Amino acid sequence: MTYIENIFVCIAAPLLVAALCMGKRYARAFFFCFAGMAACLLSAYINTFFAQVYNADMINATTQIAPVVEEIMKLLPLLFYLLVFEPKPEKINISVLILAAGFATFENICYLTQNGAANLPFLLIRGFGTGAMHIVCGAIAGYGLAYVWQREWLKIAGTAGLLGAAVTFHAIYNLLIAYGGTAQYIAYALPILTITAGIGAGKLLKIKYLR
């Protein structure tokens, strides 16, 4: 049996020491890294609970329960940050990327402990694919919230819509993974291509703006 909470403690402990040594300047980055890993840990428990309540098989749990639970859990620390600190948009964007990276990192580590680390090529593909997927879903929520939370009338509806978009993207990814075969590798490539397209579009818009 894998005790993922023990894994969390072993990873968080040195990061906590580093956070204490580096001071307040980097506190936000460490907070969201911890929050991402903690969200992944709690998501594992909640996913298991709902899978048992609804007697869901592996495919249904992966495609219907996990995307909703995981995206909500990733959103909660960000909403806390917005409500309490009212940060500037650029700080929201950085924070959500760190949060998503922390979540994806802890998920990959848990996958290694359960499935082993013998197949390095597959682990590289899965690691980049899953990491990119969480980054994309985080960016949907984070970059979107940076916009909608500047407009009072759009906060609630906008947040719900962004969460729905992140859940949908996550569910499509998990569905392709569960299908297996070629679809599985399409799933791994999809978020990487999405990030590449997003970065390219951002650079084009920046160049156009500077002109």
C-alpha positions in Angstrom: 0.0 0.0 0.0 1.3 3.5 -0.9 0.9 6.1 1.8 0.8 9.2 -0.3 0.5 11.5 2.8 4.0 10.2 3.8 5.3 11.1 0.4 3.8 14.6 0.8 5.6 15.1 4.1 8.9 14.0 2.6 8.6 16.4 -0.3 7.2 19.3 1.7 9.7 19.2 4.5 12.8 20.4 2.6 10.7 22.9 0.7 9.5 24.3 4.0 13.0 24.6 5.3 14.0 26.4 2.1 10.9 28.7 2.4 11.9 29.7 5.9 15.5 30.4 4.8 14.5 32.5 1.8 12.1 34.8 3.6 9.0 36.7 2.7 10.0 37.6 -0.8 9.5 34.0 -2.0 6.7 33.1 0.4 4.0 33.3 -2.2 5.8 31.0 -4.6 6.3 28.4 -1.9 2.7 28.8 -0.6 1.2 28.0 -4.0 3.7 25.1 -4.5 2.5 23.6 -1.2 -1.1 24.4 -2.0 -0.8 22.5 -5.4 0.7 19.4 -3.8 -1.9 19.5 -0.9 -4.7 19.9 -3.5 -3.4 16.8 -5.3 -3.3 14.9 -2.0 -6.8 15.8 -1.0 -8.1 15.2 -4.5 -6.9 11.6 -4.2 -8.9 11.0 -1.0 -12.0 12.8 -2.4 -11.9 10.9 -5.7 -11.7 7.6 -3.9 -14.6 8.6 -1.6 -16.9 9.6 -4.5 -15.9 6.6 -6.6 -17.0 4.3 -3.7 -20.2 6.3 -3.1 -21.3 6.0 -6.7 -19.7 2.6 -7.2 -17.9 4.0 -10.2 -15.5 1.8 -12.2 -12.0 3.1 -13.2 -13.0 4.7 -16.4 -16.0 6.6 -15.0 -14.0 7.7 -12.0 -11.2 8.9 -14.2 -13.4 10.7 -16.7 -16.3 12.0 -14.7 -15.2 12.3 -11.0 -11.5 13.2 -11.1 -11.7 16.2 -13.5 -14.4 17.9 -11.4 -12.7 17.2 -8.1 -9.2 18.1 -9.1 -10.1 21.3 -10.9 -12.2 22.5 -7.9 -9.4 21.7 -5.5 -6.9 23.6 -7.7 -9.3 26.6 -7.8 -9.9 26.9 -4.0 -6.4 28.2 -3.1 -6.6 30.7 -5.9 -10.0 31.9 -4.8 -8.7 32.3 -1.3 -5.8 34.4 -2.6 -8.2 36.6 -4.6 -10.6 37.1 -1.8 -8.1 37.8 0.9 -5.2 39.6 -0.8 -6.8 41.1 -3.9 -3.6 40.7 -6.0 -2.8 42.4 -9.3 -3.5 40.3 -12.5 0.2 39.5 -13.1 0.6 38.0 -9.7 -2.5 35.8 -10.3 -1.0 34.4 -13.4 2.3 33.5 -11.8 0.6 32.0 -8.8 -1.7 29.7 -10.7 1.1 28.4 -12.8 3.1 27.5 -9.7 0.0 25.9 -8.2 -0.7 23.8 -11.2 3.0 22.8 -11.4 3.0 21.7 -7.7 -0.2 19.6 -8.4 1.3 18.0 -11.5 4.6 17.2 -9.8 3.0 15.5 -6.8 0.7 13.5 -9.1 3.7 12.3 -11.2 5.6 11.3 -8.1 2.5 9.3 -6.8 2.3 7.6 -10.2 5.9 6.6 -10.0 5.5 5.0 -6.6 2.5 3.0 -7.8 3.8 2.0 -11.3 7.5 2.0 -11.0 10.1 4.0 -13.0 11.5 1.4 -15.4 10.0 2.7 -18.6 11.8 6.1 -18.9 10.6 7.0 -22.4 6.9 6.5 -21.5 7.4 8.4 -18.2 8.9 11.3 -20.0 6.0 11.5 -22.4 3.5 11.1 -19.6 5.3 13.5 -17.3 5.3 16.3 -19.9 1.8 15.5 -21.0 0.2 15.4 -17.6 2.2 18.4 -16.4 1.2 20.4 -19.5 -2.5 19.4 -19.0 -2.5 20.8 -15.4 -0.7 23.9 -16.6 -3.3 24.5 -19.3 -6.2 23.9 -17.0 -4.6 26.2 -14.4 -4.0 28.9 -17.0 -7.6 28.7 -18.1 -8.8 29.4 -14.6 -6.0 31.8 -13.6 -5.7 34.0 -16.6 -9.5 34.1 -16.9 -10.0 35.0 -13.3 -7.5 37.9 -13.7 -9.9 39.3 -16.2 -13.4 38.5 -14.8 -12.5 39.5 -11.2 -11.9 43.1 -12.4 -15.7 43.2 -13.3 -18.0 42.8 -10.4 -21.0 41.7 -12.5 -18.9 38.9 -14.1 -17.2 37.4 -11.0 -19.6 34.5 -10.2 -20.7 33.6 -13.7 -17.2 34.0 -15.1 -15.6 31.8 -12.4 -18.2 29.1 -13.0 -17.6 29.3 -16.7 -13.8 29.1 -16.4 -14.1 26.1 -14.0 -16.4 24.4 -16.5 -13.9 25.0 -19.3 -11.0 23.6 -17.2 -13.0 20.5 -16.2 -14.0 19.9 -19.8 -10.4 20.1 -21.1 -9.3 17.8 -18.2 -12.1 15.3 -18.9 -11.2 15.1 -22.6 -7.6 14.4 -21.7 -8.5 11.7 -19.2 -11.0 10.1 -21.6 -8.3 9.8 -24.3 -5.9 8.4 -21.8 -8.5 5.8 -20.7 -9.2 4.8 -24.3 -5.6 3.9 -24.7 -3.6 3.1 -27.9 -3.0 6.0 -30.3 -5.6 8.2 -28.4 -3.4 8.0 -25.4 -0.5 9.6 -27.1 -2.8 12.2 -28.7 -3.9 13.1 -25.2 -0.3 13.6 -24.1 0.4 15.8 -27.2 -2.8 17.9 -26.9 -1.9 20.1 -23.8 1.7 20.5 -25.1 0.4 21.8 -28.4 -2.1 24.0 -26.6 0.7 25.6 -24.6 2.9 26.0 -27.6 0.0 27.7 -29.5 -0.8 29.9 -26.5 2.8 31.1 -26.2 3.0 31.7 -29.9 -0.2 33.7 -29.9 1.0 35.7 -26.8 4.2 36.7 -28.6 2.3 37.7 -31.7 -0.1 39.9 -29.7 2.9 41.4 -27.9 4.6 42.3 -31.1 1.4 43.7 -32.6 0.9 45.8 -29.4 4.5 47.1 -29.5 4.0 48.2 -33.1 
